[in-house]
């Protein structure tokens, strides 16, 4: 396994979907190596970090935390446009609408352009 950049671990999205102009955030949280006195650019740290990441992933070693709170600017969140997946259920839509009402003042909901055009999965 070779990791060039941590961001490479995020899901690949085909260029076909560029029109969505969406932002994706990936939070990659692993147990940390001790940060050296010389900082994150310390050569030994930079050399050890990829092996540490691979070891944690392969050994299923998670971070010693149960959750991570991420602050989101409410003004930015108020401009969110949530696009439902093409196989989203009516129940899912109701939940997303309720969340938008509770946490935004002007958040919008839209159906996927693919809704009704793809087959339903066998479950």
C-alpha positions in Angstrom: 0.0 0.0 0.0 1.3 3.4 -0.9 -0.2 6.7 0.2 1.0 9.8 -1.5 -1.3 12.2 0.2 -3.8 11.6 3.0 -6.4 13.3 0.8 -6.0 10.4 -1.7 -7.9 8.2 0.8 -11.1 10.1 0.0 -13.6 8.6 -2.4 -12.8 9.3 -6.1 -15.5 11.3 -7.9 -15.8 11.1 -11.7 -15.5 14.4 -13.6 -19.0 13.8 -14.9 -20.3 15.1 -11.5 -18.4 18.4 -11.6 -21.6 20.2 -12.3 -22.7 19.6 -8.7 -20.0 22.0 -7.5 -20.0 20.3 -4.1 -17.5 20.3 -1.4 -16.4 17.1 0.3 -14.7 17.0 3.6 -12.7 14.1 4.9 -11.8 13.8 8.5 -8.9 11.4 8.8 -8.4 10.7 12.5 -5.8 8.2 13.8 -3.8 7.9 17.0 -1.1 10.5 16.7 2.6 10.1 16.8 4.2 12.4 19.4 5.0 15.6 17.6 8.7 16.2 17.8 10.2 19.4 19.3 11.4 20.4 15.8 7.7 20.3 14.6 5.8 18.5 11.9 8.6 19.0 9.4 11.1 17.0 11.4 12.6 14.5 9.0 12.2 11.5 11.3 8.6 12.3 11.9 7.8 12.8 8.2 9.5 9.4 7.5 7.6 7.5 10.2 4.2 9.0 9.6 3.2 7.0 6.5 4.2 3.7 8.2 2.3 4.7 11.3 -0.8 5.5 9.2 -0.6 2.2 7.4 0.0 0.3 10.6 -3.1 1.9 12.2 -5.3 1.1 9.2 -4.1 -2.5 8.8 -4.3 -3.2 12.5 -7.7 -1.4 12.9 -6.3 0.9 15.5 -8.6 3.9 16.0 -8.1 7.1 17.8 -8.6 7.2 21.6 -11.7 9.4 21.2 -15.4 8.7 20.9 -16.3 11.8 18.8 -15.0 14.9 17.3 -16.9 18.2 17.3 -16.3 20.4 14.2 -17.4 24.0 14.3 -19.3 25.1 11.2 -19.9 28.8 10.6 -23.7 29.2 10.9 -23.7 31.8 8.1 -22.2 29.3 5.7 -24.5 26.5 6.9 -27.5 28.8 6.1 -26.6 28.6 2.4 -26.4 24.8 2.3 -28.1 23.0 -0.6 -28.7 19.4 0.2 -29.1 17.1 -2.8 -30.9 13.9 -2.0 -29.6 10.7 -3.5 -31.6 9.2 -6.3 -32.7 6.3 -4.1 -33.6 8.4 -1.1 -36.8 7.3 0.6 -39.6 9.6 1.6 -38.6 9.0 5.3 -35.1 10.1 4.5 -36.4 13.3 2.8 -38.6 14.1 5.9 -35.6 13.7 8.2 -33.4 16.0 6.0 -36.2 18.6 5.8 -36.5 18.5 9.6 -32.8 19.0 10.1 -32.7 21.9 7.7 -35.5 23.6 9.5 -33.8 23.0 12.9 -30.3 24.0 12.0 -30.6 26.5 9.1 -32.7 29.6 8.3 -32.5 29.2 4.6 -31.0 25.8 3.8 -32.5 24.2 0.7 -33.3 20.7 -0.4 -33.3 19.4 -3.9 -33.9 16.1 -5.6 -31.2 14.4 -7.5 -31.5 14.8 -11.3 -31.2 11.0 -11.4 -34.3 10.4 -9.2 -36.6 8.0 -11.0 -34.1 7.2 -13.7 -32.1 4.4 -12.0 -33.2 1.0 -10.8 -33.9 0.3 -7.2 -31.3 -2.0 -5.5 -32.3 -5.5 -4.5 -32.2 -5.5 -0.7 
